[in-house]
Amino acid sequence: MNRSLTLLAALCLLSGCSSSPIRPSTALPAVAPLRMTQVGNAAPIEGMVKIKHVVYVIQENRSFNDVFKGYPGAKTASQGKDSYGNTIALQPISLKTQYEIDHSALGMFAACDGTGKLPGTDCKMDGFNLENLFNGPKNGQYAYIPHSESKPYWDMAHQWVLADRMFASQLDESFVAHQYAIAAQAEDSVNVPGFIWGCGGGLAVQVQRLTHRRALGTWQRPCFDEQTLGDELDEAGLPWRFYTSRYKKPLGGYWSGYQAIRHIFYGPDWKNDVITPQKTFLSDVAAGKLGSFTWITPQCLESDHPLCGGGLGPSWVASIVNAVGESKFWDSTVIFVQWDDWGGFYDPVPPPYKDFDGNGFRVPLIVISAYAKKNYVSHVEYESASVLRFAEDLFGLPQLAGADRRAASPAADSFDFSQKPRRFVPIKAPHDGAFFLAQPDDPRIPDPQ
């Protein structure tokens, strides 16, 4: 496992990922301090003020159809077309099966088999066989998680809300996805940096830009100064936390989006608000500590990333949900569980074209709250930035970029704030919070692609 991951990272280096001239990123102009009376474009939904805490759990690399094939009331498929016109039955592939599918922007364009003026703007969803498959089973792109393994996710959906028209705000993979999760944009970045994912890698590390014609363009350092939701929360006097992998030189922390934000990485927030390891969240909540907004990313084994093959993802998410549900915060918290990108797995629903860098393929979103509707499938169109939009509307913060300005908040369709807070129902899973608190840190490179 270690060797294969290191080889993939080395291949990116050898391919010239960081060989172009350096371009320093441009800092954004200073932003005026925010006031709590400031409100975004949409007025808060009546009763929304009952929510005081937002927890954003980000899982890895699965399409909606891969996780929820056959879910009652949701749009799914049991077979898909390939680029030759063949019909391929989807096969169950365990979360413990270790392989990789190309899910770069070019992989997305291939899977779309687009015929529009721009790549990927007219998706027929019949080119998933054209995505490169690394060490995977035949037709490994056309797969779904066995229901015996995805059951904790299904149980969450049956208790609360599942959104079946949730699309990634970005076209491609995890680096850009994790920038959208904190800033609703990624400075036009595409795919992944050649080595360190952020400011700690020095001048040699770069990430490519996506042009407005959806072509691969020039290069820049993956060390930005865009305004983030964390900055807005700081200015509003609201506490936030980002629970993530420990950043270890020269490798590690690849799902830690704030390491690519210069003023965070080199500022006090890196010490005060970026918390490692992730499992600290479980003990913090038990101790009565929870920020106004919290991000949580997994370690490799706790993720659903097919390259990791750990199979612990459903239990890990269940442990987070149960920690909040069994705490004093249940009645005042919403948990959003979202997968960052499709990971190369087949999905039948074409993404809507929003801009040159979005939207990407459909991913799952589960909305969990004492005020969430029960056993409800939302067909409203959402995207990754919808989670930020919910928080912005809740806390009276302005939008950060184009994605959260256009994104619909789940507040109107997924909640019934007039109801009494529903009693929490624990989610059963093979492993509980005690198991994860005893887990050692995972030093492996989680996502070289």
C-alpha positions, -999 to +999 in steps of 0.1 A: +000+000+000+027+025+010+047+016-020+019+019-045+008+053-031+044+066-032+048+054-068+017+073-079+031+105-063+065+099-079+049+094-113+032+128-110+066+143-103+083+125-132+055+137-156+065+173-150+037+184-127+059+211-112+083+219-141+067+252-153+078+287-143+066+299-110+037+324-108+031+339-074-006+340-065-022+373-062-036+383-027-072+394-026-079+429-014-086+434+023-121+426+033-140+449+057-149+434+091-183+417+090-213+426+111-237+400+125-265+420+110-251+415+075-272+390+055-265+371+023-287+371-008-313+349+008-332+357+040-328+330+066-357+305+068-380+310+097-369+289+126-334+284+111-319+302+141-325+270+161-293+258+144-262+270+162-236+246+149-228+232+114-207+201+111-194+194+075-181+158+071-163+153+038-159+117+026-139+107-005-144+097-041-178+081-046-206+089-070-242+090-058-250+059-077-221+040-063-232+046-027-270+046-031-278+024-061-314+012-056-323+036-028-361+040-027-373+073-042-339+083-056-327+084-092-303+055-096-294+029-122-284-008-121-266-006-155-249+019-177-237+024-213-201+025-224-186+044-253-192+015-277-229+014-270-227-017-248-249-020-217-228-029-186-245-043-155-231-026-124-212-049-101-208-048-063-173-040-053-162-039-017-149-008+000-119-030+008-110-035-029-080-013-035-077+003-069-079+037-086-098+053-114-088+085-132-110+113-119-091+142-133-108+169-154-098+149-185-113+118-169-145+137-164-146+149-200-140+113-212-168+100-189-192+126-202-184+118-238-195+154-244-206+167-277-211+204-267-189+233-277-169+229-246-157+196-231-181+181-208-210+205-214-233+180-231-228+148-210-242+116-224-228+097-194-215+068-215-178+072-215-168+059-180-150+031-197-126+057-211-114+067-176-081+050-170-083+021-145-053+013-123-051-022-108-089-025-107-113-053-117-127-053-152-152-025-156-144-013-122-158+021-131-193+005-133-197-005-097-216+001-065-208-005-028-224-038-015-254-028+006-241-048+035-212-023+037-231+009+029-259+001+054-248+028+079-252+054+052-286+041+041-297+041+078-287+078+081-306+085+049-337+067+061-336+086+094-330+120+079-326+135+044-308+122+013-303+146-016-302+129-050-294+160-071-262+170-054-233+178-077-197+185-070-191+223-075-158+214-093-151+192-123-123+171-110-106+157-080-098+162-043-074+192-042-099+215-060-128+199-041-113+208-007-107+244-018-144+247-027-153+232+007-137+262+024-137+290-002-163+281-029-135+285-055-099+273-061-082+301-080-090+283-113-070+253-102-075+220-119-064+184-109-037+181-082-004+197-074+027+177-083+038+171-047+028+189-015-008+201-016-003+236-003+020+262+010+045+239+027+060+226-005+082+255-015+085+273-049+089+241-070+054+228-064+027+240-088-009+232-098-023+237-133-051+262-141-082+255-161-090+280-188-125+294-194-126+271-225-121+241-202-086+234-214-055+228-193-036+261-190-007+278-171+006+268-137+006+285-103+017+277-068-010+259-047-006+286-020-035+311-022-048+341-003-085+339-012-111+347+014-125+316+031-154+308+053-130+306+082-119+342+077-155+353+076-163+334+108-132+349+125-143+384+115-178+377+128-164+364+161-177+329+155-154+299+164-146+273+138-125+241+137-110+221+109-102+185+120-078+169+095-047+148+089-015+160+105+007+178+080+041+160+079+070+172+058+076+162+031+043+143+028+009+142+043-023+162+050-035+160+015-072+165+025-064+195+046-077+224+025-064+252+047-028+242+041-032+259+007-043+292+022-012+313+029-026+335+056-041+305+074-011+282+071+014+309+083-010+325+107-026+318+142-055+299+128-032+271+118-023+265+154-057+274+170-083+262+146-068+234+124-069+204+147-051+171+143-057+143+144-093+140+133-104+117+161-099+147+185-134+157+173-149+128+191-133+137+225-140+174+220-177+169+215-178+146+245-161+173+265-187+199+255-167+217+228-181+224+193-175+253+170-201+273+151-188+256+119-167+224+118-150+206+089-139+170+093-119+150+068-109+114+071-076+095+073-069+071+045-084+040+061-114+060+074-122+073+039-142+057+011-113+064-013-109+032-034-071+035-033-071+033+005-092+001+007-098+004+044-135-001+044-139+019+076-156+049+061-192+041+071-182+033+107-161+065+108-190+087+097-214+069+120-191+076+150-192+113+142-229+114+138-234+094+171-210+116+189-231+147+181-264+129+185-256+117+220-242+151+231-259+182+244-255+197+209-280+175+191-309+199+192-288+228+179-267+211+152-269+201+115-245+176+101-239+175+064-222+144+050-209+149+015-184+130-008-159+154-024-159+139-060-172+110-080-139+091-078-144+078-114-175+057-105-205+055-129-235+077-124-265+081-148-274+118-141-256+144-163-243+174-144-257+208-152-233+232-168-228+262-145-195+277-155-161+267-170-152+249-137-185+234-128-206+215-121-190+181-117-206+147-114-233+138-088-222+129-053-242+120-022-253+145+004-270+134+037-286+161+059-288+151+096-305+172+122-332+171+149-352+194+125-344+175+093-373+157+076-375+120+082-368+094+054-370+122+028-353+123-006-347+158-017-348+164-055-336+200-053-305+208-072-275+213-049-238+215-052-208+214-028-211+251-021-246+246-009-232+237+025-213+270+027-244+288+015-264+273+043-239+286+068-236+320+052-274+324+054-275+311+089-248+333+103-255+364+081-223+362+061-218+373+025-210+349-003-174+342-012-175+334-049-196+324-079-204+289-066-219+298-033-238+328-049-255+304-073-259+275-049-292+266-033-292+262+005-308+230+018-326+250+045-359+254+026-364+218+014-346+195+038-359+209+072-391+214+091-382+240+117-418+241+129-415+206+143-403+197+178-367+185+177-367+148+169-351+123+193-317+111+180-316+075+168-281+060+170-266+046+138-253+011+141-220+003+125-192-024+128-169+000+147-177+027+172-161+059+184-139+040+210-124+021+181-114+052+163-101+070+194-077+040+198-066+041+161-030+053+155-024+081+131-022+070+095+010+084+079+003+073+044-003+095+014-041+094+011-047+108-024-019+112-049-045+115-077 
